[in-house]
Amino acid sequence: MPPMVIGIPKEIKNNEYRVSLTPEHVTALAVTHKVIVQHNAGVGSGFTNQAYEQAGATIVPSIEDVYAQASLIIKVKEPLAEEYSLIQAHHIIFTFFHFAASKELTVSMQQSGATCIAYETIEDESGRLPLLEPMSEVAGRLAGQQGAKYLEKPQGGSGILIGGVTGVPPAKAMILGGGVVGTNAADVLLGMGADVLLFDINEKRLDELNAYFEGKIITVLATNDHIREYLSHVDVVIGAVLVKGAKAPKLISKDMLSLMRPQSVLVDVAVDQGGCFETTRPTTHENPTYIVDGVLHYAVANMPGAVPYTSTKALSRVTFPYLMELASKPLNQLDDNFKKGINTYNGYITNKEVANAFQLLYTPLVNILD
Ligand SMILES: NC(=O)c1ccc[n+]([C@@H]2O[C@H](COP(=O)([O-])OP(=O)(O)OC[C@H]3O[C@@H](n4cnc5c(N)ncnc54)[C@H](O)[C@@H]3O)[C@@H](O)[C@H]2O)c1
């Protein structure tokens, strides 16, 4: 394959300070390929234009320049409406898409004809999601911190100190979903002294969690009856479920909020897949919370963007090997687990869960990629 022109645009989502690649990885990429970086794309993460230039990249003034010159675009978050018209059929866009959360995004990318490769649906040999994992670690840890913070009275919470003090019991935290986000949230909440209840539908996973936490948390099978039963006893709930590629299942309905104590806190990390509480709507770092029926909701869809120093390095580390492969092979020669990331191709939706989320036509990639 001839060398590619690879573009790194500046992220435009609210308070999104991450950038897709560090200068260190650009150095390795620029040996073979031409790398175009938008002016100031890295400053939010602590990387100057000069650092990218020294790494071998060319700095261009605008986002339009990036899309006009590059055929492979590497990003962090899904394109926003103002970016749709920049995306053309010849582009490969490699980023987080979370298509199932937005029909508008799905249809726009399908109509663009571009190849959209979603970090969050690429799998490894064991079925794990290697490019989502580091961001889930960050979001899970942040979720624990945010849960504790928003319980504070001046933040709108009920005023319970997460870890309690001598003679006064700690807060109780319910975590729905015991994957990467849920486990990291549990680690942080446990470390702060909370009582932690972790729910999952996968019994094998509950066994693993019991072993990992050495019995220091309570694990519960995530049935609707169990969630209802415990909801009146907890102060903070972290939503951390995932059904790969699909819209998140709604585990707490609006009527269930009345079971909760006033000013309890819901943190919906699964908001990027549509949210696992019926009352979830996406919020921003600028305006992160809102109240429904006396319960405080936090639902920021780009939580890791708040800690770009950590998140950019963690993301760039895992995406880089995939990017190198993508830039050096035709799509049809990519490994099958990598191909699971291709959600749209040549005007077709090639991810079944995404197509099903909006009753759109699903076309298996093997039928159209020669
Ligand atoms: N808001 C953000 O900034 C942000 C950042 C990173 C990840 N996320 C999101 O967090 C969510 C969780 O990600 P993850 O990496 O932990 O996923 P994961 O696959 O590691 O874990 C998901 C867990 O949910 C469980 N689950 C599925 N359906 C369930 C149900 N009905 N009830 C209870 N448990 C159920 C699964 O068994 C699994 O253990 C995803 O939606 C992901 O996109 C959000």
The ligand as an ORCA input file, in Angstrom:
! r2SCAN-3c Opt
* xyz 0 1
  N     -19.802      8.285     29.628
  C     -18.551      8.044     29.286
  O     -17.743      8.959     29.185
  C     -18.097      6.629     29.033
  C     -16.736      6.316     28.949
  C     -16.360      4.974     28.777
  C     -17.346      3.983     28.676
  N     -18.667      4.348     28.737
  C     -19.763      3.390     28.640
  O     -19.917      2.655     29.834
  C     -20.694      1.477     29.555
  C     -20.041      0.255     30.198
  O     -18.802     -0.012     29.531
  P     -17.836     -1.202     29.983
  O     -16.572     -1.003     29.234
  O     -17.813     -1.338     31.462
  O     -18.591     -2.475     29.370
  P     -18.294     -4.010     29.726
  O     -18.703     -4.801     28.524
  O     -16.920     -4.192     30.271
  O     -19.299     -4.312     30.934
  C     -20.682     -4.255     30.793
  C     -21.292     -5.155     31.838
  O     -22.725     -4.945     31.779
  C     -23.326     -6.184     32.062
  N     -24.720     -6.135     31.641
  C     -25.239     -6.168     30.392
  N     -26.581     -6.075     30.435
  C     -26.918     -5.975     31.748
  C     -28.150     -5.857     32.441
  N     -29.325     -5.849     31.788
  N     -28.110     -5.775     33.795
  C     -26.928     -5.803     34.463
  N     -25.738     -5.915     33.864
  C     -25.729     -6.014     32.525
  C     -22.474     -7.188     31.297
  O     -22.664     -8.515     31.773
  C     -21.066     -6.649     31.585
  O     -20.473     -7.256     32.715
  C     -20.756      1.427     28.009
  O     -21.985      1.959     27.577
  C     -19.616      2.310     27.590
  O     -19.783      2.819     26.270
  C     -19.038      5.642     28.898
*
